[in-house]
Amino acid sequence: MKTYFDVMTETSQATDELIAHYTEHLSEEVKYLPMKRYGHPRLRDLQIRSGYEINGGKNWKEILPVCASFEILNCSTYVINWFLDEKHGYDTVESKRQLVIAGFQLREIAQQILEDYKLTEIVPLLNKINHQVYLGQRMDIQDMQVSRIDEYPNYEEFLETYQQRCRLLSGVFYGSCFFAGSIMAGEPDRLLYEMGAVYGAATQAANDFGDFALPVQRLSKLEKPYQDQFSDFINGKLTLAVYLMMQRSDPEAQNRLAQLRDKAIGEKEYREILGMLVNQGVYADCVAYLKGEHKRCKTMLYEKEKTIHRDTIAAILVRITSNKFLSQLRKNIQLFEI
């Protein structure tokens, strides 16, 4: 029996041929990201295939145009996000213009693939993803900022807003992958869509939490500032971990957090941040939150009949609590003996 990783690899490799075909005529800056991800196993491909097969689909290769379309759309949202976040070294006017152009061109190609293969029933889903992702970006940029924390004095109200932001940024896309597969199988599966949306939102929250994880390659060079990490923290994003740290800090500690956001973070500062995460119970509560979302997804999934395809999706769900960022964060806490 093929493993979860084998199925993902097989699907992505088959999709790569289409991606290469539809990007070969593009300029280097536009096809940069699709080609960077080319040749690697991709989760969204596996999700589409799983949604297809768990709903009775028999010839998985007929989903390849959908996989290619969704991957190109994913690249479109990535490069636009680079522009909006003003990260990754794109700091000149010309480089930012190129990102915007690349994002628009990739979005057009994503739809062109579906139209070429007469899969117009999937196009509304593509449009919904695009619309929802940018609503999420708007929330991320305008609403979920440390400067607006006083607008969320109640934790439950904050959590509802935060979950909405995570659902828009990632949940809708992940849910739509499963759903697109089920549409291709002729059995649109709303339960699978909702489970995927919860999964995607939880994955976004896990990635937010992973902002505090030190990259593996930096562990042997602790004297250097960790300038590639803590971007959400430094940019004043109001993620779950940051909200809990602020709410549980006295005025002096809150001022210290503000100071840390305004300076290069080295070993001493990183140890201090980890100490706040652990000693204030933020680390434990964030992990507990992610475990709760994982359980919620499994409860929905287990309404489906047990098959090898359900087992594959169950393996996908584990990524909520066992992704590389959380694993690294656990190692960092042990390394610094917090």
Disulfide bonds with the S-S distance in Angstrom:
none
